[in-house]
Amino acid sequence: KKDIPAVNFIIHEIHCRRNIEMCPYCSDSIPKSEMKNHIESEHVQVTCKCRMKMENSLLKDHEASSCPLRPVLCQFCDIQLAFNKLQEHELYCGARTEPCGRCGRNVLVRELKEHPLVCE
């Protein structure tokens, strides 16, 4: 999959046919001696803690950005919880009240950032 000078093409082609294989899963050029390890490390099916099955090479991205059980922080209290519990938790957590240090009124936690604009 690379440009080869015409004068080296025949030697290159012989080398590739002898030593390189195309991965049947991802079509990458892999040395024949490393193909078994490549398939076992990149393409073996694994199960995430959320019970979703995928290739091992996709697991890290899944865990970081799309797993429903990935850890996230509540924007109001900074507690860490699973992503699939975040919405329910923030509805409850943002509905708590805290007294304003300037006016003394009880303010919803979710409105604390905007409260100084209307604080009397």
C-alpha positions as CSV (number, residue, x, y, z in Angstrom):
1,K,0.0,0.0,0.0
2,K,2.9,2.3,-0.5
3,D,4.6,3.9,-3.5
4,I,7.7,2.0,-4.6
5,P,10.3,3.2,-7.1
6,A,9.9,1.2,-10.3
7,V,13.5,0.0,-10.1
8,N,12.8,-1.7,-6.7
9,F,9.3,-2.9,-7.5
10,I,10.1,-6.6,-8.4
11,I,12.4,-7.0,-5.3
12,H,9.8,-5.3,-3.1
13,E,7.0,-7.5,-4.5
14,I,9.0,-10.7,-3.8
15,H,9.7,-9.6,-0.3
16,C,6.1,-8.7,0.4
17,R,4.7,-12.0,-0.9
18,R,7.2,-13.9,1.2
19,N,6.9,-11.9,4.4
20,I,3.7,-9.8,4.5
21,E,0.0,-10.8,4.8
22,M,-3.2,-8.7,4.6
23,C,-5.2,-9.0,7.8
24,P,-8.6,-10.5,6.9
25,Y,-10.3,-8.2,9.5
26,C,-8.8,-4.8,9.0
27,S,-6.8,-5.1,5.8
28,D,-3.6,-3.8,7.4
29,S,-0.3,-5.2,6.1
30,I,1.1,-7.4,8.8
31,P,4.3,-9.5,8.9
32,K,3.4,-13.1,8.6
33,S,5.3,-13.9,11.7
34,E,3.1,-11.5,13.7
35,M,-0.3,-12.2,12.2
36,K,-1.4,-14.6,15.0
37,N,-0.5,-12.1,17.7
38,H,-2.1,-9.2,15.7
39,I,-5.4,-11.1,15.4
40,E,-5.3,-12.2,19.1
41,S,-4.5,-8.7,20.4
42,E,-6.6,-6.6,18.0
43,H,-9.5,-8.6,16.7
44,V,-10.4,-11.1,19.4
45,Q,-13.9,-10.6,20.8
46,V,-14.0,-9.3,24.3
47,T,-16.9,-8.4,26.6
48,C,-17.1,-5.0,28.3
49,K,-18.3,-4.7,31.9
50,C,-21.6,-3.4,30.3
51,R,-21.9,-6.8,28.6
52,M,-21.4,-5.4,25.1
53,K,-19.2,-7.5,22.8
54,M,-16.6,-6.0,20.5
55,E,-13.1,-6.4,19.1
56,N,-10.3,-5.8,21.7
57,S,-8.9,-2.9,19.7
58,L,-12.2,-1.0,20.1
59,L,-12.6,-1.6,23.9
60,K,-10.5,1.4,25.1
61,D,-12.4,3.9,23.0
62,H,-15.7,2.3,24.0
63,E,-14.8,2.5,27.7
64,A,-13.8,6.2,27.4
65,S,-16.6,7.6,25.3
66,S,-19.6,5.4,24.8
67,C,-19.9,2.8,27.6
68,P,-23.0,3.4,29.7
69,L,-21.0,2.3,32.8
70,R,-18.1,4.7,32.2
71,P,-17.3,6.9,35.2
72,V,-18.4,10.6,35.0
73,L,-18.6,13.4,37.6
74,C,-21.8,15.1,38.7
75,Q,-21.6,18.8,37.7
76,F,-23.0,19.8,41.0
77,C,-21.3,17.7,43.7
78,D,-18.3,16.2,41.8
79,I,-19.2,12.7,42.9
80,Q,-18.2,10.0,40.5
81,L,-20.9,7.7,39.1
82,A,-21.7,5.6,36.1
83,F,-22.8,7.6,33.0
84,N,-26.2,5.8,32.9
85,K,-27.0,7.0,36.4
86,L,-25.9,10.6,35.8
87,Q,-29.1,12.2,34.5
88,E,-31.2,10.8,37.4
89,H,-28.6,11.8,39.9
90,E,-28.2,15.4,38.5
91,L,-32.0,15.9,38.5
92,Y,-32.0,15.1,42.3
93,C,-28.7,16.8,43.1
94,G,-29.4,20.0,41.2
95,A,-32.7,20.4,43.0
96,R,-31.0,20.7,46.4
97,T,-30.8,24.2,47.8
98,E,-27.9,26.1,49.4
99,P,-28.1,29.6,51.0
100,C,-26.7,32.5,49.0
101,G,-23.8,34.1,50.8
102,R,-24.9,37.6,49.7
103,C,-28.7,37.7,50.0
104,G,-29.3,34.7,52.3
105,R,-32.0,33.2,50.1
106,N,-32.1,29.4,49.5
107,V,-31.1,28.9,45.9
108,L,-31.4,25.7,43.8
109,V,-27.9,24.2,43.3
110,R,-28.5,24.1,39.5
111,E,-29.2,27.9,39.6
112,L,-26.2,28.9,41.7
113,K,-24.1,29.9,38.7
114,E,-26.8,32.3,37.3
115,H,-28.0,33.5,40.8
116,P,-25.4,36.4,41.1
117,L,-27.0,38.0,38.1
118,V,-30.3,38.4,39.9
119,C,-29.1,38.4,43.5
120,E,-30.4,41.4,45.5
